[in-house]
Amino acid sequence: MTRPLGIIAGGGPLPGQVAAAAQAAGRGVFIAGLEGYAEPPVLAAYPHRFYRLGAIGAMVHAFRERGCVDLVMIGPVKRPSFLSLRPDAQGARLLARVGKAAFRGDDGLLAAIVRVLSEEGFHIVGAHEIMTDALAPEGLLTAAAPDAQALADIQRGIEVLKVMGAADIGQACVVQQGLVLAVETVEGTDAMLSRVQAVARPGPAGVLVKIAKPQQDRRADLPTIGPDTMRHALDAGLRGVAFEAGGTILAERQHSIEIADKAGVFLIGIRA
């Protein structure tokens, strides 16, 4: 019998999609929804319980109680400060192994959680290992295609993101005519896109580029693009979105492509 899957759920629809894919494969699921991030309607159809982010010990106990050895961490979560995390007693003991250095960046915290859970006997798997068709492919997915200027902006974005990623800052940026209009920090991609129109230049519009950080653990926090990303990109006046092929989750792929095609913007998978 296939052992049940535990899901640590942040925001957005992906936790529910992972649960649905697991159930379709004949696996039971239990979702630990993070309070303030996980969305109740997304989790409603599956066995679940909500926990504050620092209740690591309680989550570990719940997963063990339900026989979950394989765990998926999925959905955006804004990085807390060390003080605001307020870990429970067991969580404090677990996090003490890695110390405050884990809170110097998003990857530091994620790596710490992955390490602690692995040491506790859990097997951390990537969401793309459950949703086997989730990773975005290489190449053009839309009728519209990038021209020479857009391709140059994509390359510029890749160069910028490699520097940002190495410093554990963000996964996305917007480039227009060679100028970096915005970079993603702790606020996330959607909030970054909300700032773009105020600084956009006349002429050919900018592009959103999103790739994984060089040192990123691919089992957690892979870059994600979906219908909401496409809508925010359109609101920002962009003419296309480029993502790392094989390293980005493309949520609701067909819907995302339809939004792009209807607006006449491009969606392209690149090798970073």
ChimeraX commands (.cxc) that place a marker at each C-alpha (Angstrom):
marker #1 position 0.00,0.00,0.00 radius 0.5
marker #1 position 1.32,3.47,-0.91 radius 0.5
marker #1 position 2.10,5.49,2.20 radius 0.5
marker #1 position 0.20,8.74,2.79 radius 0.5
marker #1 position 1.61,12.10,1.77 radius 0.5
marker #1 position 2.00,14.99,4.19 radius 0.5
marker #1 position 1.69,18.51,2.78 radius 0.5
marker #1 position 2.89,21.69,4.48 radius 0.5
marker #1 position 0.70,24.26,2.78 radius 0.5
marker #1 position 1.39,27.92,2.18 radius 0.5
marker #1 position -0.77,30.18,0.05 radius 0.5
marker #1 position -2.35,29.79,-3.38 radius 0.5
marker #1 position -4.02,26.85,-5.14 radius 0.5
marker #1 position -1.00,24.56,-5.45 radius 0.5
marker #1 position -1.41,22.71,-2.12 radius 0.5
marker #1 position -4.83,21.55,-3.27 radius 0.5
marker #1 position -3.47,20.54,-6.66 radius 0.5
marker #1 position -0.71,18.48,-5.04 radius 0.5
marker #1 position -3.29,16.81,-2.79 radius 0.5
marker #1 position -5.52,16.04,-5.77 radius 0.5
marker #1 position -2.62,14.53,-7.73 radius 0.5
marker #1 position -1.61,12.39,-4.73 radius 0.5
marker #1 position -5.15,11.11,-4.26 radius 0.5
marker #1 position -5.46,10.37,-7.97 radius 0.5
marker #1 position -2.35,8.19,-7.61 radius 0.5
marker #1 position -4.01,6.29,-4.78 radius 0.5
marker #1 position -2.31,8.03,-1.84 radius 0.5
marker #1 position -3.93,9.36,1.27 radius 0.5
marker #1 position -3.04,12.92,2.27 radius 0.5
marker #1 position -2.88,15.11,5.35 radius 0.5
marker #1 position -2.36,18.84,4.98 radius 0.5
marker #1 position -0.81,21.06,7.64 radius 0.5
marker #1 position -2.09,24.47,6.60 radius 0.5
marker #1 position -0.01,27.43,7.77 radius 0.5
marker #1 position -2.21,30.04,9.45 radius 0.5
marker #1 position -2.31,33.33,7.60 radius 0.5
marker #1 position -1.05,31.75,4.38 radius 0.5
marker #1 position -2.98,28.59,3.48 radius 0.5
marker #1 position -6.45,29.28,2.07 radius 0.5
marker #1 position -9.31,27.37,3.75 radius 0.5
marker #1 position -11.28,26.77,0.50 radius 0.5
marker #1 position -8.20,25.18,-1.10 radius 0.5
marker #1 position -7.77,22.73,1.78 radius 0.5
marker #1 position -11.47,22.08,2.49 radius 0.5
marker #1 position -11.80,18.89,0.43 radius 0.5
marker #1 position -8.87,17.14,2.13 radius 0.5
marker #1 position -7.97,16.03,5.66 radius 0.5
marker #1 position -6.24,19.03,7.15 radius 0.5
marker #1 position -5.55,21.14,10.18 radius 0.5
marker #1 position -4.20,24.67,10.54 radius 0.5
marker #1 position -1.02,25.46,12.45 radius 0.5
marker #1 position 0.87,28.64,13.13 radius 0.5
marker #1 position 4.20,28.73,11.33 radius 0.5
marker #1 position 6.22,28.12,14.49 radius 0.5
marker #1 position 4.28,25.03,15.55 radius 0.5
marker #1 position 6.86,22.72,14.02 radius 0.5
marker #1 position 6.66,20.20,16.83 radius 0.5
marker #1 position 2.88,19.93,16.54 radius 0.5
marker #1 position 3.11,19.40,12.78 radius 0.5
marker #1 position 5.78,16.72,13.19 radius 0.5
marker #1 position 3.56,14.93,15.71 radius 0.5
marker #1 position 0.52,15.14,13.39 radius 0.5
marker #1 position 2.41,13.75,10.41 radius 0.5
marker #1 position 3.79,10.87,12.45 radius 0.5
marker #1 position 0.36,10.13,13.91 radius 0.5
marker #1 position -1.04,9.77,10.38 radius 0.5
marker #1 position 1.85,7.70,9.05 radius 0.5
marker #1 position 3.20,10.38,6.73 radius 0.5
marker #1 position 6.88,9.92,5.91 radius 0.5
marker #1 position 6.96,11.75,2.56 radius 0.5
marker #1 position 6.39,15.51,2.92 radius 0.5
marker #1 position 5.84,18.26,0.34 radius 0.5
marker #1 position 6.31,21.95,1.14 radius 0.5
marker #1 position 4.28,24.02,-1.30 radius 0.5
marker #1 position 2.75,27.49,-1.54 radius 0.5
marker #1 position 4.22,30.94,-0.87 radius 0.5
marker #1 position 5.06,31.96,2.70 radius 0.5
marker #1 position 6.62,35.29,3.59 radius 0.5
marker #1 position 9.79,34.78,5.58 radius 0.5
marker #1 position 9.23,35.59,9.27 radius 0.5
marker #1 position 11.74,37.10,11.64 radius 0.5
marker #1 position 13.30,34.83,14.23 radius 0.5
marker #1 position 11.29,36.50,16.99 radius 0.5
marker #1 position 7.94,36.42,15.19 radius 0.5
marker #1 position 8.25,32.71,14.39 radius 0.5
marker #1 position 7.54,31.82,18.04 radius 0.5
marker #1 position 8.38,28.10,17.71 radius 0.5
marker #1 position 6.72,25.62,20.04 radius 0.5
marker #1 position 8.91,23.71,22.49 radius 0.5
marker #1 position 9.90,20.92,20.12 radius 0.5
marker #1 position 10.23,23.36,17.23 radius 0.5
marker #1 position 12.61,25.50,19.28 radius 0.5
marker #1 position 14.77,22.46,19.99 radius 0.5
marker #1 position 14.79,21.51,16.32 radius 0.5
marker #1 position 15.62,25.02,15.06 radius 0.5
marker #1 position 18.35,25.37,17.69 radius 0.5
marker #1 position 20.35,22.91,15.58 radius 0.5
marker #1 position 20.64,25.46,12.77 radius 0.5
marker #1 position 20.53,28.75,14.69 radius 0.5
marker #1 position 19.66,32.26,13.58 radius 0.5
marker #1 position 21.77,31.92,10.43 radius 0.5
marker #1 position 18.74,30.19,8.90 radius 0.5
marker #1 position 16.88,33.50,8.97 radius 0.5
marker #1 position 19.29,35.48,6.82 radius 0.5
marker #1 position 17.38,34.66,3.65 radius 0.5
marker #1 position 14.49,32.69,2.24 radius 0.5
marker #1 position 16.70,29.79,1.20 radius 0.5
marker #1 position 18.37,29.69,4.60 radius 0.5
marker #1 position 15.04,29.17,6.34 radius 0.5
marker #1 position 13.82,26.62,3.80 radius 0.5
marker #1 position 17.08,24.71,3.92 radius 0.5
marker #1 position 16.90,24.68,7.72 radius 0.5
marker #1 position 13.36,23.29,7.72 radius 0.5
marker #1 position 14.25,20.66,5.12 radius 0.5
marker #1 position 17.32,19.64,7.13 radius 0.5
marker #1 position 15.44,19.44,10.42 radius 0.5
marker #1 position 12.57,17.41,8.96 radius 0.5
marker #1 position 15.03,15.08,7.21 radius 0.5
marker #1 position 16.88,14.51,10.46 radius 0.5
marker #1 position 13.54,13.66,12.07 radius 0.5
marker #1 position 13.09,10.82,9.58 radius 0.5
marker #1 position 10.89,12.49,6.98 radius 0.5
marker #1 position 11.55,12.35,3.24 radius 0.5
marker #1 position 11.11,15.76,1.60 radius 0.5
marker #1 position 9.90,15.51,-2.00 radius 0.5
marker #1 position 9.32,18.23,-4.57 radius 0.5
marker #1 position 5.78,19.11,-5.62 radius 0.5
marker #1 position 6.81,18.32,-9.20 radius 0.5
marker #1 position 7.47,14.72,-8.11 radius 0.5
marker #1 position 3.79,14.43,-7.21 radius 0.5
marker #1 position 2.36,16.58,-10.01 radius 0.5
marker #1 position 4.53,15.00,-12.69 radius 0.5
marker #1 position 3.38,17.37,-15.44 radius 0.5
marker #1 position 3.83,20.54,-13.37 radius 0.5
marker #1 position 7.32,21.55,-14.50 radius 0.5
marker #1 position 7.21,24.08,-17.30 radius 0.5
marker #1 position 8.75,22.96,-20.62 radius 0.5
marker #1 position 11.35,24.67,-22.76 radius 0.5
marker #1 position 10.30,26.77,-25.72 radius 0.5
marker #1 position 7.52,29.09,-26.80 radius 0.5
marker #1 position 4.05,28.24,-25.48 radius 0.5
marker #1 position 2.08,31.07,-27.08 radius 0.5
marker #1 position 1.23,32.49,-30.50 radius 0.5
marker #1 position 3.11,35.71,-29.70 radius 0.5
marker #1 position 6.91,35.44,-29.69 radius 0.5
marker #1 position 9.68,37.66,-28.28 radius 0.5
marker #1 position 11.48,39.92,-30.76 radius 0.5
marker #1 position 15.18,40.77,-30.65 radius 0.5
marker #1 position 14.72,43.44,-27.97 radius 0.5
marker #1 position 12.64,41.13,-25.77 radius 0.5
marker #1 position 15.23,38.36,-26.13 radius 0.5
marker #1 position 17.97,40.79,-25.10 radius 0.5
marker #1 position 15.87,41.84,-22.08 radius 0.5
marker #1 position 15.41,38.18,-21.12 radius 0.5
marker #1 position 19.16,37.62,-21.25 radius 0.5
marker #1 position 19.72,40.74,-19.16 radius 0.5
marker #1 position 17.18,39.43,-16.65 radius 0.5
marker #1 position 18.99,36.09,-16.39 radius 0.5
marker #1 position 22.28,37.85,-15.67 radius 0.5
marker #1 position 20.67,40.00,-12.96 radius 0.5
marker #1 position 18.88,37.06,-11.34 radius 0.5
marker #1 position 22.04,34.97,-11.14 radius 0.5
marker #1 position 23.60,37.74,-9.03 radius 0.5
marker #1 position 20.43,38.19,-6.96 radius 0.5
marker #1 position 19.99,34.46,-6.51 radius 0.5
marker #1 position 23.53,33.96,-5.29 radius 0.5
marker #1 position 22.81,36.58,-2.62 radius 0.5
marker #1 position 19.47,34.86,-1.75 radius 0.5
marker #1 position 17.40,37.93,-2.64 radius 0.5
marker #1 position 14.72,36.89,-5.14 radius 0.5
marker #1 position 13.70,34.83,-8.15 radius 0.5
marker #1 position 12.23,37.42,-10.50 radius 0.5
marker #1 position 12.85,40.78,-12.14 radius 0.5
marker #1 position 11.40,43.01,-14.85 radius 0.5
marker #1 position 13.61,44.37,-17.62 radius 0.5
marker #1 position 12.64,46.93,-20.26 radius 0.5
marker #1 position 14.99,47.95,-23.07 radius 0.5
marker #1 position 17.96,46.76,-21.03 radius 0.5
marker #1 position 16.89,48.65,-17.89 radius 0.5
marker #1 position 16.00,46.77,-14.73 radius 0.5
marker #1 position 12.67,48.25,-13.64 radius 0.5
marker #1 position 12.06,46.08,-10.58 radius 0.5
marker #1 position 13.51,43.13,-8.70 radius 0.5
marker #1 position 11.70,40.71,-6.42 radius 0.5
marker #1 position 12.53,40.84,-2.73 radius 0.5
marker #1 position 10.63,39.53,0.26 radius 0.5
marker #1 position 7.32,40.98,-1.01 radius 0.5
marker #1 position 6.95,38.39,-3.81 radius 0.5
marker #1 position 6.45,38.54,-7.56 radius 0.5
marker #1 position 2.91,39.94,-7.61 radius 0.5
marker #1 position 3.79,42.86,-5.33 radius 0.5
marker #1 position 6.89,43.55,-7.41 radius 0.5
marker #1 position 4.77,43.70,-10.56 radius 0.5
marker #1 position 2.48,46.27,-8.94 radius 0.5
marker #1 position 5.42,48.73,-8.90 radius 0.5
marker #1 position 6.35,48.41,-12.56 radius 0.5
marker #1 position 3.94,50.78,-14.30 radius 0.5
marker #1 position 5.14,53.74,-12.22 radius 0.5
marker #1 position 8.69,53.38,-13.59 radius 0.5
marker #1 position 8.07,52.03,-17.10 radius 0.5
marker #1 position 9.64,53.88,-20.04 radius 0.5
marker #1 position 8.12,54.83,-23.41 radius 0.5
marker #1 position 8.63,52.33,-26.21 radius 0.5
marker #1 position 8.67,48.51,-26.25 radius 0.5
marker #1 position 7.29,47.16,-22.99 radius 0.5
marker #1 position 9.23,45.14,-20.44 radius 0.5
marker #1 position 9.40,41.42,-19.72 radius 0.5
marker #1 position 9.14,39.40,-16.53 radius 0.5
marker #1 position 11.98,36.90,-16.04 radius 0.5
marker #1 position 11.77,34.24,-13.33 radius 0.5
marker #1 position 14.40,31.57,-12.54 radius 0.5
marker #1 position 15.45,29.47,-9.55 radius 0.5
marker #1 position 18.32,30.62,-7.39 radius 0.5
marker #1 position 21.62,28.81,-8.13 radius 0.5
marker #1 position 21.86,27.26,-4.66 radius 0.5
marker #1 position 18.15,26.60,-4.24 radius 0.5
marker #1 position 16.89,23.27,-2.94 radius 0.5
marker #1 position 14.57,22.15,-5.73 radius 0.5
marker #1 position 12.38,20.30,-3.25 radius 0.5
marker #1 position 11.06,23.57,-1.81 radius 0.5
marker #1 position 9.99,26.95,-3.18 radius 0.5
marker #1 position 10.53,26.37,-6.88 radius 0.5
marker #1 position 9.58,29.45,-8.90 radius 0.5
marker #1 position 5.89,29.31,-9.77 radius 0.5
marker #1 position 3.94,30.96,-12.57 radius 0.5
marker #1 position 0.20,30.68,-13.07 radius 0.5
marker #1 position -2.91,32.59,-14.14 radius 0.5
marker #1 position -2.51,35.18,-11.36 radius 0.5
marker #1 position 1.06,35.87,-12.48 radius 0.5
marker #1 position -0.12,36.38,-16.04 radius 0.5
marker #1 position -2.87,38.78,-14.94 radius 0.5
marker #1 position -0.46,40.82,-12.84 radius 0.5
marker #1 position 2.02,40.91,-15.74 radius 0.5
marker #1 position -0.74,42.25,-17.99 radius 0.5
marker #1 position -1.75,44.85,-15.40 radius 0.5
marker #1 position 1.91,45.92,-15.33 radius 0.5
marker #1 position 1.83,46.46,-19.09 radius 0.5
marker #1 position 4.42,43.79,-19.86 radius 0.5
marker #1 position 4.67,42.06,-23.21 radius 0.5
marker #1 position 5.89,38.69,-22.07 radius 0.5
marker #1 position 7.00,36.28,-19.37 radius 0.5
marker #1 position 10.10,34.09,-19.47 radius 0.5
marker #1 position 10.66,31.28,-16.98 radius 0.5
marker #1 position 13.29,28.65,-16.33 radius 0.5
marker #1 position 12.33,25.50,-18.22 radius 0.5
marker #1 position 12.46,22.41,-16.02 radius 0.5
marker #1 position 12.89,24.59,-12.94 radius 0.5
marker #1 position 9.53,26.39,-12.72 radius 0.5
marker #1 position 6.10,25.11,-11.77 radius 0.5
marker #1 position 3.56,26.26,-14.36 radius 0.5
marker #1 position 0.26,26.11,-12.51 radius 0.5
marker #1 position -2.93,25.68,-14.55 radius 0.5
marker #1 position -0.82,25.55,-17.71 radius 0.5
marker #1 position -3.58,25.71,-20.30 radius 0.5
marker #1 position -5.39,28.54,-18.51 radius 0.5
marker #1 position -2.14,30.52,-18.24 radius 0.5
marker #1 position -1.47,30.07,-21.95 radius 0.5
marker #1 position -5.03,31.11,-22.82 radius 0.5
marker #1 position -4.67,34.34,-20.81 radius 0.5
marker #1 position -1.40,35.12,-22.58 radius 0.5
marker #1 position -2.78,34.33,-26.06 radius 0.5
marker #1 position -5.90,36.40,-25.52 radius 0.5
marker #1 position -3.75,39.39,-24.54 radius 0.5
marker #1 position -1.18,38.82,-27.29 radius 0.5
marker #1 position 1.79,38.42,-24.93 radius 0.5
marker #1 position 4.39,35.65,-24.95 radius 0.5
marker #1 position 5.13,32.88,-22.48 radius 0.5
marker #1 position 8.46,31.14,-23.03 radius 0.5
marker #1 position 10.58,28.54,-21.24 radius 0.5
marker #1 position 14.30,29.29,-21.26 radius 0.5
marker #1 position 17.50,27.55,-20.16 radius 0.5
marker #1 position 19.10,29.71,-17.52 radius 0.5
marker link #1:1,2 radius 0.2
marker link #1:2,3 radius 0.2
marker link #1:3,4 radius 0.2
marker link #1:4,5 radius 0.2
marker link #1:5,6 radius 0.2
marker link #1:6,7 radius 0.2
marker link #1:7,8 radius 0.2
marker link #1:8,9 radius 0.2
marker link #1:9,10 radius 0.2
marker link #1:10,11 radius 0.2
marker link #1:11,12 radius 0.2
marker link #1:12,13 radius 0.2
marker link #1:13,14 radius 0.2
marker link #1:14,15 radius 0.2
marker link #1:15,16 radius 0.2
marker link #1:16,17 radius 0.2
marker link #1:17,18 radius 0.2
marker link #1:18,19 radius 0.2
marker link #1:19,20 radius 0.2
marker link #1:20,21 radius 0.2
marker link #1:21,22 radius 0.2
marker link #1:22,23 radius 0.2
marker link #1:23,24 radius 0.2
marker link #1:24,25 radius 0.2
marker link #1:25,26 radius 0.2
marker link #1:26,27 radius 0.2
marker link #1:27,28 radius 0.2
marker link #1:28,29 radius 0.2
marker link #1:29,30 radius 0.2
marker link #1:30,31 radius 0.2
marker link #1:31,32 radius 0.2
marker link #1:32,33 radius 0.2
marker link #1:33,34 radius 0.2
marker link #1:34,35 radius 0.2
marker link #1:35,36 radius 0.2
marker link #1:36,37 radius 0.2
marker link #1:37,38 radius 0.2
marker link #1:38,39 radius 0.2
marker link #1:39,40 radius 0.2
marker link #1:40,41 radius 0.2
marker link #1:41,42 radius 0.2
marker link #1:42,43 radius 0.2
marker link #1:43,44 radius 0.2
marker link #1:44,45 radius 0.2
marker link #1:45,46 radius 0.2
marker link #1:46,47 radius 0.2
marker link #1:47,48 radius 0.2
marker link #1:48,49 radius 0.2
marker link #1:49,50 radius 0.2
marker link #1:50,51 radius 0.2
marker link #1:51,52 radius 0.2
marker link #1:52,53 radius 0.2
marker link #1:53,54 radius 0.2
marker link #1:54,55 radius 0.2
marker link #1:55,56 radius 0.2
marker link #1:56,57 radius 0.2
marker link #1:57,58 radius 0.2
marker link #1:58,59 radius 0.2
marker link #1:59,60 radius 0.2
marker link #1:60,61 radius 0.2
marker link #1:61,62 radius 0.2
marker link #1:62,63 radius 0.2
marker link #1:63,64 radius 0.2
marker link #1:64,65 radius 0.2
marker link #1:65,66 radius 0.2
marker link #1:66,67 radius 0.2
marker link #1:67,68 radius 0.2
marker link #1:68,69 radius 0.2
marker link #1:69,70 radius 0.2
marker link #1:70,71 radius 0.2
marker link #1:71,72 radius 0.2
marker link #1:72,73 radius 0.2
marker link #1:73,74 radius 0.2
marker link #1:74,75 radius 0.2
marker link #1:75,76 radius 0.2
marker link #1:76,77 radius 0.2
marker link #1:77,78 radius 0.2
marker link #1:78,79 radius 0.2
marker link #1:79,80 radius 0.2
marker link #1:80,81 radius 0.2
marker link #1:81,82 radius 0.2
marker link #1:82,83 radius 0.2
marker link #1:83,84 radius 0.2
marker link #1:84,85 radius 0.2
marker link #1:85,86 radius 0.2
marker link #1:86,87 radius 0.2
marker link #1:87,88 radius 0.2
marker link #1:88,89 radius 0.2
marker link #1:89,90 radius 0.2
marker link #1:90,91 radius 0.2
marker link #1:91,92 radius 0.2
marker link #1:92,93 radius 0.2
marker link #1:93,94 radius 0.2
marker link #1:94,95 radius 0.2
marker link #1:95,96 radius 0.2
marker link #1:96,97 radius 0.2
marker link #1:97,98 radius 0.2
marker link #1:98,99 radius 0.2
marker link #1:99,100 radius 0.2
marker link #1:100,101 radius 0.2
marker link #1:101,102 radius 0.2
marker link #1:102,103 radius 0.2
marker link #1:103,104 radius 0.2
marker link #1:104,105 radius 0.2
marker link #1:105,106 radius 0.2
marker link #1:106,107 radius 0.2
marker link #1:107,108 radius 0.2
marker link #1:108,109 radius 0.2
marker link #1:109,110 radius 0.2
marker link #1:110,111 radius 0.2
marker link #1:111,112 radius 0.2
marker link #1:112,113 radius 0.2
marker link #1:113,114 radius 0.2
marker link #1:114,115 radius 0.2
marker link #1:115,116 radius 0.2
marker link #1:116,117 radius 0.2
marker link #1:117,118 radius 0.2
marker link #1:118,119 radius 0.2
marker link #1:119,120 radius 0.2
marker link #1:120,121 radius 0.2
marker link #1:121,122 radius 0.2
marker link #1:122,123 radius 0.2
marker link #1:123,124 radius 0.2
marker link #1:124,125 radius 0.2
marker link #1:125,126 radius 0.2
marker link #1:126,127 radius 0.2
marker link #1:127,128 radius 0.2
marker link #1:128,129 radius 0.2
marker link #1:129,130 radius 0.2
marker link #1:130,131 radius 0.2
marker link #1:131,132 radius 0.2
marker link #1:132,133 radius 0.2
marker link #1:133,134 radius 0.2
marker link #1:134,135 radius 0.2
marker link #1:135,136 radius 0.2
marker link #1:136,137 radius 0.2
marker link #1:137,138 radius 0.2
marker link #1:138,139 radius 0.2
marker link #1:139,140 radius 0.2
marker link #1:140,141 radius 0.2
marker link #1:141,142 radius 0.2
marker link #1:142,143 radius 0.2
marker link #1:143,144 radius 0.2
marker link #1:144,145 radius 0.2
marker link #1:145,146 radius 0.2
marker link #1:146,147 radius 0.2
marker link #1:147,148 radius 0.2
marker link #1:148,149 radius 0.2
marker link #1:149,150 radius 0.2
marker link #1:150,151 radius 0.2
marker link #1:151,152 radius 0.2
marker link #1:152,153 radius 0.2
marker link #1:153,154 radius 0.2
marker link #1:154,155 radius 0.2
marker link #1:155,156 radius 0.2
marker link #1:156,157 radius 0.2
marker link #1:157,158 radius 0.2
marker link #1:158,159 radius 0.2
marker link #1:159,160 radius 0.2
marker link #1:160,161 radius 0.2
marker link #1:161,162 radius 0.2
marker link #1:162,163 radius 0.2
marker link #1:163,164 radius 0.2
marker link #1:164,165 radius 0.2
marker link #1:165,166 radius 0.2
marker link #1:166,167 radius 0.2
marker link #1:167,168 radius 0.2
marker link #1:168,169 radius 0.2
marker link #1:169,170 radius 0.2
marker link #1:170,171 radius 0.2
marker link #1:171,172 radius 0.2
marker link #1:172,173 radius 0.2
marker link #1:173,174 radius 0.2
marker link #1:174,175 radius 0.2
marker link #1:175,176 radius 0.2
marker link #1:176,177 radius 0.2
marker link #1:177,178 radius 0.2
marker link #1:178,179 radius 0.2
marker link #1:179,180 radius 0.2
marker link #1:180,181 radius 0.2
marker link #1:181,182 radius 0.2
marker link #1:182,183 radius 0.2
marker link #1:183,184 radius 0.2
marker link #1:184,185 radius 0.2
marker link #1:185,186 radius 0.2
marker link #1:186,187 radius 0.2
marker link #1:187,188 radius 0.2
marker link #1:188,189 radius 0.2
marker link #1:189,190 radius 0.2
marker link #1:190,191 radius 0.2
marker link #1:191,192 radius 0.2
marker link #1:192,193 radius 0.2
marker link #1:193,194 radius 0.2
marker link #1:194,195 radius 0.2
marker link #1:195,196 radius 0.2
marker link #1:196,197 radius 0.2
marker link #1:197,198 radius 0.2
marker link #1:198,199 radius 0.2
marker link #1:199,200 radius 0.2
marker link #1:200,201 radius 0.2
marker link #1:201,202 radius 0.2
marker link #1:202,203 radius 0.2
marker link #1:203,204 radius 0.2
marker link #1:204,205 radius 0.2
marker link #1:205,206 radius 0.2
marker link #1:206,207 radius 0.2
marker link #1:207,208 radius 0.2
marker link #1:208,209 radius 0.2
marker link #1:209,210 radius 0.2
marker link #1:210,211 radius 0.2
marker link #1:211,212 radius 0.2
marker link #1:212,213 radius 0.2
marker link #1:213,214 radius 0.2
marker link #1:214,215 radius 0.2
marker link #1:215,216 radius 0.2
marker link #1:216,217 radius 0.2
marker link #1:217,218 radius 0.2
marker link #1:218,219 radius 0.2
marker link #1:219,220 radius 0.2
marker link #1:220,221 radius 0.2
marker link #1:221,222 radius 0.2
marker link #1:222,223 radius 0.2
marker link #1:223,224 radius 0.2
marker link #1:224,225 radius 0.2
marker link #1:225,226 radius 0.2
marker link #1:226,227 radius 0.2
marker link #1:227,228 radius 0.2
marker link #1:228,229 radius 0.2
marker link #1:229,230 radius 0.2
marker link #1:230,231 radius 0.2
marker link #1:231,232 radius 0.2
marker link #1:232,233 radius 0.2
marker link #1:233,234 radius 0.2
marker link #1:234,235 radius 0.2
marker link #1:235,236 radius 0.2
marker link #1:236,237 radius 0.2
marker link #1:237,238 radius 0.2
marker link #1:238,239 radius 0.2
marker link #1:239,240 radius 0.2
marker link #1:240,241 radius 0.2
marker link #1:241,242 radius 0.2
marker link #1:242,243 radius 0.2
marker link #1:243,244 radius 0.2
marker link #1:244,245 radius 0.2
marker link #1:245,246 radius 0.2
marker link #1:246,247 radius 0.2
marker link #1:247,248 radius 0.2
marker link #1:248,249 radius 0.2
marker link #1:249,250 radius 0.2
marker link #1:250,251 radius 0.2
marker link #1:251,252 radius 0.2
marker link #1:252,253 radius 0.2
marker link #1:253,254 radius 0.2
marker link #1:254,255 radius 0.2
marker link #1:255,256 radius 0.2
marker link #1:256,257 radius 0.2
marker link #1:257,258 radius 0.2
marker link #1:258,259 radius 0.2
marker link #1:259,260 radius 0.2
marker link #1:260,261 radius 0.2
marker link #1:261,262 radius 0.2
marker link #1:262,263 radius 0.2
marker link #1:263,264 radius 0.2
marker link #1:264,265 radius 0.2
marker link #1:265,266 radius 0.2
marker link #1:266,267 radius 0.2
marker link #1:267,268 radius 0.2
marker link #1:268,269 radius 0.2
marker link #1:269,270 radius 0.2
marker link #1:270,271 radius 0.2
marker link #1:271,272 radius 0.2
view
